[in-house]
Structures are given as C-alpha cells and as structure tokens.
Amino acid sequence: MNQMEVVLYTRDRSFYGWRTMRPLGRKGYAFEEVNVVTDGGEDRAWFDRTISLKRVQFVFVDGRPVGGFDVIMTIDDRSGTLDRLVQGEV
C-alpha cells in the first residue's frame, strides 16, 4: 500500500497517545512514534514551537498537522478522510 509519511508525537505512558495509535495500526498504516519526553532534544523543541499543547498526542501526515485523538477518531470513523490523507488523495 502506498502511503504518505505519518508521524505521531506522544509523551510517556499517554493514554490518548495509545488511543491515537489504534486506528493507525488497525488499518495497517506504517507510522513513526516520537516520544517528546524521552526523545527530547530537537524533536521536543520543534514540537513546542510548532504545536503548543498541554496534552501531547498529535499526528502529522506528510509534514502537515492533522490533529490529536479527537480529530483522528472523527476523520477515521465518520468520514473516511484519514484513509484519503494517508494515501495522499487529499
């Protein structure tokens, strides 16, 4: 399956990070998980400058910010937009 690059930013033991991974894994999408706490360094600094959230779980598809848990669940379950995004159709 051809797909765009998917990156999920999380933090240690994040329930919402785990819940955000589920639809990606269930559909068989390859994605990179970046833990902004343990990976820290440049990834954390970039994330803090780009997305300022207190609760960290955020998905980027092909470098474009998509959203966190609520957004992923909405575009996956209701509209099918997640499939189109990951496959590069949107």
N, C-alpha and C positions, 0 to 999 in steps of 0.2 A: 504494500500500500504506500503510495506517495503521500507524504505529509510535510507540513511546514515544521520548523523548529518550535518546540514547546518547552518553556521553562517555567517551573513552579517555585516561587520563593516561599519558604516556610521558616518556622522557628522550632526550637527543641520541643518535642512532645506536644505538638499543636493538634488539638482535636479537629479544628477546622482545616488545617493543612492536610491531615489524613483524609477527611471527608472530601476535600477538593481533589485529591488524587484518585478517589474511587471511580468517578465517571471516565477519567482519562485511561486508567488501567483496564476498566471493564470493556472499553471499546478497542483496546489493544494499541493505543497510541504510545509511541515512544516519547518520553519526556525526561528532562533533567530536573532533578530537585536540588535547589540551592538552599541550604540552611544558613540563614543570615547571621545566626548566633555563632555556630561552630565554624562556618566557612569564613565569616567575618571579613576583615580586610577590605579589599577593593569592592567586593560584591556588596557588603553591608553599606559602605559609603555611597556607592552608586544607588542602591535601593533607597536609602534615606533621602538622597537628593531627588530621586525620580518619583517615588511613591511614599508619601508620609502617612503611614497607618500605624495605629497602636496595636492592632491585631494583624499580625503578618501572615498572610497567605494570599498570593497574588499570581495570576497566570499571565504570561506573555506568549503570544503566538507570532512567530516570525519577527520578533522585536517589537510588536505592537502590544500595548497594555490592553488586556481583555477584562480582568476583574478578579474578584475573590470568590469565596464559596457561594454566596448568594447569586452572583451573576452566572457562574459556571453551571449551577443547578438549573437556573432559569433557561439559559440558552441550550442546555443539553436536553432537558426533559420536555420542554414545551414547544420549542420552535425548530429544533434541529440545527440551529445556527452553529453550534460547536463543531459538528461534523464538517460543515462547509468552511469554517475558519481553518480548521486543522488541515483540510485537504486543499486549501489555497483557492477556494472558489469565491471567497468574499474579500 
